[in-house]
Amino acid sequence: MPPKKSKASTQRVPSVTAADISKEPAPAEPPFETKDSSVPSKRKANAKNKDDAPSKAPRRSARGAPQSQPDPVKLLQYLLSPASLDACRPKDEIEDLKTRGSHLRTYSASTFTPFEELICAVILSRPISHALGLRTIRTLFNKPYEFTTPKKIRSAGFEGVIKAVNEARTQHRQKTAEELVMLADAVVEHLGDGEDDVSLERVRKECGFEWEKEREMLKSHIKGLGKTGLDIFARRIQAQWPNPYPFADQRTLSGLQKLGLSESAEDLKKLLGDHWTEFDVQDLQGDEDEKKRRAFVRILERAVGVNLEGNADTVRAEAALSSEQQGTQRWSQ
């Protein structure tokens, strides 16, 4: 007689669908750590093994690694060198130099007369971008316009100047053209000695070579030249006129601080003077005092340009790399 089948063996098991599984609650996970547990968790055991193992330096990703800050003197050396020029230039100026040649006069690298610096101050004090301002200057001072004297601007008149400003594709074109013509007239009538004078020495002599008086005289005769424009003019003209030196406006000081440099014009002047023999300034004009002023202005201008172009981190890194390479070369010699 065959054995009886148990009920358990004959009972049908209902089929389970994927939908039924998804409805079932997930099993509760045990807590990460139980204080009264007598059995150590795997994580605790691993931590204990790590404590017993010899310590290793933590891995640091290149992206999160802090950037090295170059020595201030090395940073000044880099800013004074041609290697830093492209970092303070707008991209279209770099391309313009490639297509038109290195003879192109630019605000970033050329030496301008006091009259030209005055024109630049009026243009750059406008609420326009760094690139537009520098493109306008390149257009005005290079062929075919070359508006470098009061006579040339007056001869061209408003129609000639507006043509150049339109070619520069800048903003506030009509107002800029009007103010440049009025500036040329003011120089001839009140600030200079004739249509060909670009020195503005009349201003200095009539003001007794006192910068604050010179500043007021310029402001009273030149429409469109306010505090911002006068600060730009002072920052540049101190290379030629010793009375404002050392001067740095707030925008310039901000650029210096972002690079990790001096927080005042006096501090920068002292740093430059204390390490003067360590800088390559053979391309600068004048006696030693004038060369120091020109080096001071070059540092300020490149700090401003680097800041406006958003290249402060790049310049710090390049200066630090240059410093490390110089150290390696000295060690290998």
C-alpha positions in Angstrom: 0.0 0.0 0.0 1.6 3.2 -1.1 2.2 5.8 1.6 -0.2 8.7 2.0 0.9 12.0 0.5 1.2 14.7 3.1 -0.9 17.8 2.8 2.2 19.9 2.6 3.4 18.1 -0.5 0.1 18.4 -2.3 -0.6 22.0 -1.4 -0.3 24.3 -4.4 2.0 27.3 -4.0 0.5 30.5 -5.5 2.7 32.1 -8.2 4.4 35.4 -7.3 4.4 38.2 -9.9 6.9 41.1 -10.2 4.2 43.5 -9.2 3.7 41.5 -5.9 7.4 41.7 -5.2 7.5 45.4 -5.7 4.7 45.8 -3.2 6.6 44.0 -0.5 8.4 46.3 1.9 12.2 46.2 1.8 13.8 44.5 4.9 14.9 47.0 7.4 18.6 47.5 7.5 20.4 47.0 10.8 21.8 50.2 12.4 25.3 51.1 11.4 26.7 50.8 14.9 25.2 49.4 18.1 26.8 50.5 21.3 26.2 47.4 23.3 27.0 44.9 20.5 29.5 42.3 21.5 30.5 41.6 17.9 32.5 44.3 16.2 31.2 45.4 12.8 33.3 44.9 9.7 33.8 48.7 9.4 35.2 48.8 12.9 37.5 45.9 12.1 38.7 47.6 9.0 39.2 50.8 10.9 41.3 48.9 13.5 43.4 47.3 10.8 44.0 50.7 9.2 45.1 52.1 12.5 47.6 49.2 12.8 48.9 49.7 9.2 51.6 52.3 8.5 50.2 55.7 7.7 50.1 57.0 4.1 49.9 60.5 2.8 46.4 61.3 1.7 45.7 61.3 -2.0 44.9 64.7 -3.3 43.3 65.3 -6.7 44.8 67.8 -9.0 41.6 69.7 -9.4 41.2 70.2 -5.6 44.9 70.9 -4.9 45.7 74.3 -3.6 47.6 76.5 -6.1 51.1 77.5 -5.0 51.6 81.1 -4.4 54.8 82.4 -6.0 57.2 84.6 -4.1 56.2 88.3 -4.6 59.5 89.1 -6.1 59.2 86.3 -8.6 55.7 87.4 -9.4 56.9 90.9 -10.1 59.6 89.5 -12.4 57.0 87.6 -14.3 54.7 90.6 -14.6 57.6 92.7 -15.9 58.5 90.1 -18.5 57.0 89.8 -22.0 55.6 86.3 -21.0 52.8 88.0 -19.0 51.6 90.2 -21.8 49.0 87.9 -23.4 47.4 87.3 -20.0 46.4 91.0 -19.7 45.3 91.4 -23.3 41.8 90.8 -24.7 41.7 87.9 -27.3 40.9 90.2 -30.2 44.0 92.2 -29.5 46.1 89.1 -29.6 44.5 88.2 -33.0 45.0 91.7 -34.2 48.7 91.6 -33.5 49.0 88.3 -35.4 47.2 89.7 -38.5 48.5 93.3 -38.5 52.0 92.8 -37.1 53.9 93.5 -33.9 54.4 97.2 -34.9 50.7 97.8 -34.0 50.4 100.3 -31.2 48.5 99.0 -28.3 47.4 100.2 -24.8 48.9 97.1 -23.3 52.5 97.5 -24.5 53.1 100.8 -26.3 54.5 104.1 -24.9 52.1 106.9 -25.4 52.5 110.7 -25.1 50.6 112.6 -22.4 48.1 113.8 -25.0 47.5 110.1 -26.1 47.2 109.1 -22.4 44.5 111.7 -22.0 42.5 110.3 -24.9 42.8 106.8 -23.5 41.6 108.0 -20.1 38.4 109.5 -21.7 37.7 106.3 -23.7 38.4 103.9 -20.8 36.3 105.8 -18.3 33.2 105.0 -20.4 31.0 102.1 -19.2 32.3 99.7 -21.8 34.2 96.4 -21.7 38.0 96.2 -21.5 38.1 94.7 -25.0 36.0 97.5 -26.6 38.0 100.2 -24.9 41.4 98.8 -26.1 40.0 98.1 -29.6 38.9 101.8 -29.8 42.4 103.0 -28.8 44.0 100.7 -31.4 41.7 102.0 -34.1 42.4 105.7 -33.3 46.2 105.5 -32.9 47.0 103.3 -35.9 46.6 103.6 -39.7 44.6 104.8 -41.4 43.5 107.4 -38.7 46.5 108.0 -36.4 44.7 110.6 -34.3 47.8 111.2 -32.2 47.9 115.0 -32.1 45.3 117.8 -31.6 45.9 118.9 -35.1 45.0 115.6 -36.7 41.8 115.3 -34.7 40.7 118.9 -35.5 41.6 118.4 -39.2 39.4 115.2 -39.3 36.6 116.9 -37.5 33.6 115.1 -36.1 32.9 113.3 -39.3 36.4 111.8 -39.4 36.4 110.8 -35.7 33.0 109.2 -35.8 34.1 107.2 -38.8 37.0 105.8 -36.8 34.8 105.2 -33.7 32.3 103.3 -35.9 35.0 101.2 -37.3 36.0 100.2 -33.8 32.5 98.9 -33.2 32.4 100.4 -29.7 29.5 101.8 -27.7 28.5 105.5 -27.1 30.0 106.3 -30.5 28.5 109.8 -31.1 29.2 111.0 -27.6 32.8 109.6 -27.7 33.5 111.3 -31.0 32.1 114.6 -29.8 34.2 114.5 -26.6 37.4 113.7 -28.5 37.0 116.7 -30.8 36.3 118.9 -27.7 39.4 117.4 -26.0 41.6 118.4 -28.9 40.2 121.9 -28.8 40.7 122.2 -25.1 44.4 121.1 -25.4 45.0 123.8 -28.1 43.2 126.5 -26.2 43.9 125.8 -22.5 46.2 122.9 -21.9 49.0 122.9 -24.5 51.1 125.1 -26.7 49.6 124.8 -30.2 48.0 122.1 -32.4 51.2 119.9 -32.5 51.9 120.0 -28.8 51.4 116.6 -27.1 53.4 117.1 -23.9 50.8 119.0 -21.8 53.7 120.8 -20.1 51.6 123.9 -19.9 49.4 122.2 -17.4 52.4 121.3 -15.2 53.9 124.7 -15.3 50.7 126.6 -14.6 50.0 124.3 -11.7 53.5 124.5 -10.2 54.1 120.8 -10.8 51.5 119.9 -8.1 49.4 116.9 -9.0 46.2 117.9 -7.3 46.1 121.2 -9.1 47.0 119.5 -12.4 44.1 117.1 -11.8 41.7 120.0 -11.2 42.8 121.9 -14.3 42.3 118.9 -16.5 38.9 118.2 -15.0 37.7 121.8 -15.5 38.7 121.9 -19.2 37.9 118.4 -20.5 34.3 117.3 -20.8 33.8 113.6 -19.9 36.9 113.4 -17.7 35.7 112.6 -14.2 37.2 110.8 -11.2 37.5 107.4 -13.0 39.2 109.0 -16.0 41.5 111.1 -13.9 42.5 108.0 -11.9 43.3 106.1 -15.2 45.3 109.1 -16.4 47.3 109.4 -13.1 48.0 105.6 -13.1 49.7 105.9 -16.5 51.1 109.4 -16.5 53.2 108.9 -13.4 55.7 107.0 -15.6 56.5 110.4 -17.2 55.3 112.9 -14.5 56.9 112.2 -11.1 54.4 114.2 -9.0 51.6 111.6 -8.8 54.0 108.8 -8.0 53.3 106.4 -6.4 49.6 106.2 -7.3 47.2 103.3 -7.5 43.5 103.5 -7.8 41.1 101.1 -6.1 40.6 98.9 -9.2 44.4 98.5 -9.5 44.8 97.7 -5.8 42.1 95.0 -6.2 44.0 93.5 -9.1 47.2 93.5 -7.1 45.4 91.8 -4.1 44.0 89.0 -6.4 47.5 88.2 -7.4 48.7 88.2 -3.8 50.8 91.4 -4.1 51.0 94.6 -2.0 47.9 96.2 -0.7 49.1 99.8 -1.2 51.1 101.8 -3.7 53.7 102.6 -1.1 54.2 98.9 -0.3 54.6 98.0 -4.0 57.1 100.9 -4.5 59.2 99.7 -1.6 59.2 96.1 -2.8 60.2 97.2 -6.2 63.0 99.4 -4.8 64.3 96.8 -2.3 64.8 94.2 -5.1 65.5 96.5 -8.0 68.7 94.7 -9.2 66.7 91.5 -9.5 64.5 92.8 -12.3 65.2 92.8 -16.0 64.2 96.4 -17.1 66.6 97.0 -19.9 63.8 97.9 -22.3 62.5 100.7 -20.1 63.4 104.3 -21.0 65.0 107.0 -18.8 67.3 107.2 -15.9 67.0 104.9 -12.9 64.2 106.9 -11.2 62.2 107.1 -14.4 62.8 103.3 -15.0 61.5 102.6 -11.5 58.3 104.6 -12.2 57.9 102.9 -15.6 58.3 99.5 -14.0 55.8 100.4 -11.3 53.3 101.5 -14.0 53.9 98.3 -16.0 53.1 96.2 -13.0 49.9 98.1 -12.3 48.7 98.0 -15.9 49.3 94.3 -16.2 47.6 93.6 -12.8 44.6 95.5 -14.0 44.5 93.7 -17.4 45.0 90.3 -15.8 42.1 91.0 -13.4 39.8 92.3 -16.1 40.5 89.3 -18.3 40.0 86.9 -15.4 43.6 85.4 -15.6 44.8 86.0 -12.1 45.0 82.2 -11.3 46.9 81.6 -14.6 49.4 84.3 -13.9 50.1 83.0 -10.3 50.5 79.5 -11.6 52.8 80.6 -14.5 54.9 82.7 -12.1 55.3 79.9 -9.6 56.2 77.5 -12.4 58.8 79.9 -13.8 60.2 80.3 -10.3 60.5 76.5 -9.8 62.2 76.1 -13.2 64.7 78.7 -12.4 65.4 77.0 -9.1 65.9 73.6 -10.9 68.3 75.2 -13.4 70.4 76.7 -10.6 70.5 73.4 -8.8 71.6 71.5 -11.9 74.5 74.0 -12.7 
